[in-house]
Structures are given as C-alpha cells and as structure tokens.
C-alpha cells in the first residue's frame, strides 16, 4: 500500500525526539487559551480534559467531538464557533494519553477504555439521557465505532446517537480493517524494526499505538457496528488523503456502507479537513445535520 511512508513519518518524529531527549515546546497563546476555557473530570483517578460550550439558543442538539491520533481536541478549534451557532452543546475531550489529559505509564491504553471515558464524560455532564451527535476523526472514528457497537446492545449505557460522521477516517479504521495488512516484505521488516525501537525506547508511545492491533483484532465488531446501525452515517473526505487513497478508498467505503452519505471536499484537501478547509468541512457537516 502506498501510504506506508506516512505511517513511518509519523512514527519517526517521536522516535527522534526520544533519542535526542527533546523537551516539549512551550504552549502557544492559542493552546493556553484553549486549556483555560476547558475543565477536567476524573475517570478512575485519571484527569481528563474537556471543553463544553453552550451555543445556539432554541436548539436542544448536542454534538460530541472525538479527535484523532496523535493530536487532541484542539483539532476542532477552527470549526468550534461555527458548531456553537448550530448546536446547544458542543463537547470535546482529550483522550487519556493525549493533549491536556493525564498520560499514565505504565498503562494499557485501549479503544474500549477511551469509549468508556466518553461515556463517563457524558454522564458527568448530565447528558446520558440525551440524543447525541458524534463527529469524529481518525483514532476517534474507532472510539465512535465502539460506542455505536454498545448502542446496539440491549443494555446500553447512555442515550441513542442521532448521527455518526467520521471526518477523514484513518487507514486502520476502515482501509486496513477491510484489507489484509500491507506490512509485507521490506515494509514488514521496517514495521518490525520500528515496533522494537518503540518498545525499547518509549513504552508509553508503544502502548498508545496498540490501537492499530486492536483495530485488526476487533475488525468484525467495529465494522459490523457501522454495517448494522440504523444511525445516519456521513463521511467527509479529502481526496488528497495519503492514508485513504483516492479513489480506491471511497469506492470501498461506498461498497461496504451503501446507505452512508458522502461529502467529497476540494481536490487539495488531505487528512485533516477540519483544519485544512474548515469552511468546506463545516458546511458539509451542517448540510448533513440539517437534512433530517
């Protein structure tokens, strides 16, 4: 698969930082402002950062935003204000191990735990009996899929979802989960070397990256949730996304999820559409929300 070099690049940056013992940079004024406008709740002794904004008067709609790897809730900064003009509540969190949330070590990080943290936040905010819209990206897509799976069970823990909208889903979320792993031959040796170096030099990062293996192991559970749910689905896609190559990925997505609607952004938009084209992204999402 031609996207392997992107994954190698993403892994190389933290590896280099580990080798050189580079300290984290100082927070920018924008990030300091983002943190100061949020708060924390406790999940099993872990401090989880979140933002909760009250927005549109007269609306009862709620949207929960789930960020990707390896970033944080700040990924949604460029569309935050636009969302508050449509939704009564706009909520986002930093998953444990990310952003301003705690980063316990040693720790067994898992998609299941992250989904439970989202449930915990929803209960903490008193929204567990409300209908929720989910807007997710990359790593957050798989967390959303686990939440969708739980919503299909007889003893679900919180309110039904109104919709699920993945933005630029990560390759492992959809692409690799439907196609055998591309780590073969030279790529396999490279992947193996990177895994060993991660294990030796940064067990924290290695633990976080276990979500890739979890996606493959629980493929039927999470793809099955998308295929079985009656929740409206919508994909917002950047054609230049190197993780989900065009047009192969889009063809596969439409084949597996024929009832899902799709918005394809301009040709130059890549893996972070909410940052690269916030206006186009927001319009695509709100058109979907307003369609039912």
Long-range contacts (C-beta under 8 A, 24 or more apart in sequence): 1-171, 1-175, 1-179, 1-182, 1-245, 2-242, 2-245, 3-171, 3-175, 3-182, 3-242, 3-243, 3-244, 3-245, 4-182, 4-183, 4-187, 4-190, 6-242, 6-243, 7-171, 7-243, 8-190, 8-194, 10-70, 11-194, 11-198, 11-209, 14-70, 14-202, 14-205, 15-194, 15-197, 15-198, 15-201, 15-202, 18-201, 18-202, 18-205, 19-201, 30-77, 31-74, 34-73, 34-74, 34-77, 35-100, 38-73, 38-100, 41-120, 41-121, 41-124, 43-96, 43-116, 43-117, 43-120, 43-121, 46-96, 46-101, 46-102, 46-104, 46-117, 47-101, 47-102, 48-93, 48-94, 48-96, 48-101, 48-102, 48-117, 48-120, 48-121, 49-73, 49-93, 49-94, 49-99, 49-100, 49-101, 50-91, 50-92, 50-93, 50-94, 50-121, 51-80, 51-90, 51-91, 51-92, 51-93, 52-89, 52-90, 52-91, 52-125, 53-80, 53-84, 53-89, 53-90, 53-91, 54-84, 54-88, 54-89, 55-83, 55-84, 55-85, 55-86, 55-87, 55-88, 55-89, 55-90, 56-84, 56-85, 56-86, 56-87, 56-88, 59-86, 59-87, 59-88, 60-88, 60-130, 61-86, 61-87, 61-88, 61-89, 61-133, 61-162, 61-289, 62-87, 62-88, 62-89, 62-91, 62-127, 62-130, 62-131, 62-132, 62-133, 63-87, 63-89, 63-90, 63-91, 63-132, 63-133, 63-134, 63-135, 64-91, 64-92, 64-118, 64-121, 64-122, 64-132, 64-133, 64-134, 64-135, 65-90, 65-91, 65-92, 65-135, 65-136, 65-140, 66-92, 66-93, 66-95, 66-118, 66-134, 66-135, 66-136, 66-137, 66-139, 66-140, 66-141, 66-143, 66-144, 67-92, 67-94, 67-95, 67-98, 67-99, 67-137, 67-138, 67-139, 67-140, 68-136, 68-137, 68-138, 68-139, 68-140, 68-141, 68-170, 69-98, 69-138, 69-139, 69-170, 69-208, 69-211, 70-98, 70-208, 71-98, 71-99, 72-98, 72-99, 72-100, 73-99, 74-99, 75-137, 75-272, 75-274, 75-275, 76-274, 78-274, 78-275, 78-278, 79-274, 79-278, 79-281, 79-282, 79-285, 82-278, 82-282, 82-286, 83-282, 86-286, 86-289, 87-133, 89-125, 89-127, 91-121, 91-125, 91-127, 93-117, 93-118, 93-121, 95-139, 95-140, 95-143, 97-204, 97-207, 97-208, 103-204, 105-203, 105-204, 105-207, 106-203, 106-207, 107-204, 107-207, 108-207, 108-210, 109-207, 109-208, 109-210, 109-211, 110-210, 110-211, 110-214, 111-142, 111-143, 111-146, 111-211, 111-214, 111-215, 111-218, 112-146, 114-143, 114-146, 115-143, 115-146, 115-147, 115-150, 118-143, 118-147, 119-147, 119-150, 119-157, 119-158, 122-158, 122-159, 123-158, 127-158, 127-159, 128-157, 128-158, 128-159, 129-158, 129-159, 130-159, 131-159, 131-160, 131-161, 131-162, 132-158, 132-159, 132-160, 132-161, 132-162, 133-161, 133-162, 133-163, 133-165, 133-289, 134-161, 134-163, 134-164, 134-165, 135-165, 135-167, 135-285, 136-164, 136-165, 136-166, 136-167, 137-166, 137-167, 137-168, 137-169, 137-272, 137-274, 138-168, 138-169, 138-170, 138-173, 138-271, 139-170, 139-173, 139-211, 141-166, 141-169, 141-170, 141-173, 141-174, 142-170, 142-172, 142-173, 142-211, 142-214, 142-215, 142-222, 145-173, 145-222, 145-223, 145-225, 145-226, 146-221, 146-222, 146-225, 148-225, 148-226, 148-229, 148-231, 149-221, 149-222, 149-224, 149-225, 151-229, 151-231, 152-225, 152-228, 152-229, 160-231, 161-229, 161-231, 162-231, 162-232, 163-231, 163-232, 163-233, 163-234, 163-288, 163-289, 163-292, 164-229, 164-231, 164-232, 164-233, 164-234, 165-233, 165-234, 165-235, 165-236, 165-285, 165-288, 166-233, 166-235, 166-236, 167-236, 167-273, 167-274, 167-281, 167-285, 168-236, 168-237, 168-238, 168-241, 168-243, 168-244, 168-270, 168-271, 168-272, 168-273, 169-235, 169-244, 170-243, 170-244, 171-243, 171-244, 172-211, 172-212, 172-215, 172-216, 173-215, 173-222, 174-223, 174-244, 174-249, 174-252, 174-253, 175-243, 175-244, 175-249, 175-252, 176-212, 176-215, 176-216, 177-215, 177-216, 177-219, 177-222, 177-223, 178-219, 178-223, 178-252, 178-256, 179-252, 181-216, 223-256, 226-256, 226-257, 226-260, 227-256, 227-257, 232-261, 232-288, 232-292, 233-257, 233-259, 233-260, 233-261, 234-260, 234-261, 234-262, 234-263, 234-285, 234-288, 235-260, 235-261, 235-262, 235-263, 236-262, 236-263, 236-265, 236-273, 236-281, 236-284, 236-285, 237-262, 237-263, 237-264, 237-265, 237-273, 238-265, 238-269, 238-270, 238-271, 238-272, 238-273, 238-276, 238-277, 239-264, 239-265, 239-266, 239-267, 239-269, 240-267, 240-268, 240-269, 240-270, 241-269, 241-270, 241-271, 242-270, 242-271, 243-271, 244-271, 261-288, 261-291, 263-287, 263-288
